[in-house]
């Protein structure tokens, strides 16, 4: 980059230069068709502050620092508080990570000069304990901050889970106590605990709207119930199923709560047969939907086939279902019977038994279904056509692996894609790779 006062385009000409050659030397602005005006020379140092600020917002921290040395005006913009409202710290060990780590000297400069400006902060760390501990050290120094959004993102496990619970809780408490206006928190796969949640609630109960805390094993149902009881503006919540309870759903359904917009639930089992999953009562689900009729209830299942017994035996208002492991025909049959609000269904694997009857039942009873994905399953072409015919044009997303479809005496794959396209009202082909 050139310093202020220098021209990036040539603007001088030899005496006697013709108008035509002048245009050739200065260059033309435009598409090249018809008449165009010649480009004028630009003094980058005289750009308005708001334009330079917009450019800086697209630069990495290192590039910002380099750009700030172009001229005095650019250096002034480098220190405008608006530039430091949103920032992502990247922390990694160079020998084991692809992340480009934020330089420690620049981190200290940010903390010294701009800690009180930071409002939207995230920490992206690799799998090393050293990187996670470095993130905690930075959090501990944000004593003058007024953060509204905080995200702790691990690109790979275990990361934050290897940090001592005391160190992590101490660092997080600094932010919870000093911010006073936290509205969005994403802290999955961390040693967050109940006392930390109580500090969060005590200082930010009036502002918290989004809390994502899946895979936080030190949080108990009592801890998340404390959040539900006190944070009346909560609109989005993500957690593990073991924390979900009838009491929690009823707390989120009380008159003092705003309508919940998203409830995301991870149902995960690492060891087959080791977890006994509890059942949520139909009355509790009904209370939540009555209070928040437009709520999206999203469930991600990573279970083994013999662990589904507690689910969908009664009507359940789930809207989005994702099955990451094999799920039985019987389970899919229950979904067709008891999930009338279903909008999206993804089945990554089932087995070698055709799912024709189950899909037709889902199409018949789940009138809101608009998205379907099937992976390692089997469906006859005739059954699939019937499913699509019943759903019609409301299927805005249909991702079916080609191997799923079994040709029969009525339909080849070529004829199938033409008829499915006709029912959907758009061109459709089976997928070679899953798109969900």
Secondary structure by P-SEA (a helix, b strand, c coil): ccccccccccccccccccaaaaaaaaccccccccccccccccccccccaaaaaaaaaaccaaaaaaaaaccaaaaaaaaccccccbbbbbbbcccccccccccaaaaaaaaacccccccbbbbbbcccaaaaaaaaaaaaacccccccbbbbbbccccccccccaaaaaaaaaaaaaccccccbbbbccccccaaaaaaaaacccccccbbbbcccccccaaaaaaaaaccccccbbbbccccccaaaaaaaaccccccccbbbbbbccccccccbbbbbbaaaaaaaaaacccbbbbbbbbcccccccccccccccccbbbbcccccaaaaaaaacccccccbbbbcccccccaaaaaaaaaaccccccbbbbccccccaaaaaaaaaaacccccbbbbbcccccccccccaaaaaaaaaaaaccbbbbbccccc
